[in-house]
């Protein structure tokens, strides 16, 4: 469970199905609002390291635009194409503020670097 949440902005800044890119503690993360729910995932395709914010969302799937690798949007599981599972992140909305949860090990690494 994430222990370190990062604000990425108000809900109003997000457009349905448009993937946005964020950099948080050394992680490049794609975030999308889809069917009134937020999803966050590694912004790099597992096959060819291409940026997923150039991809698209269709029928609850995230598609890489290069070789059309298909990921389950909710879990990051690889569905089809030359890919492996994509890392996903927790998202929460607190008083209209969208926040991404980083894994505990990432939070600990960030604290170590700050020391």
Secondary structure as UniProt FT lines:
FT   STRAND          4..10
FT   HELIX           11..13
FT   STRAND          20..24
FT   TURN            25..26
FT   STRAND          27..34
FT   TURN            35..36
FT   STRAND          37..42
FT   TURN            46..48
FT   HELIX           52..54
FT   STRAND          56..58
FT   TURN            59..60
FT   STRAND          61..63
FT   TURN            65..67
FT   STRAND          70..72
FT   TURN            73..75
FT   STRAND          78..80
FT   STRAND          88..94
FT   TURN            95..96
FT   STRAND          97..102
FT   HELIX           104..114
//
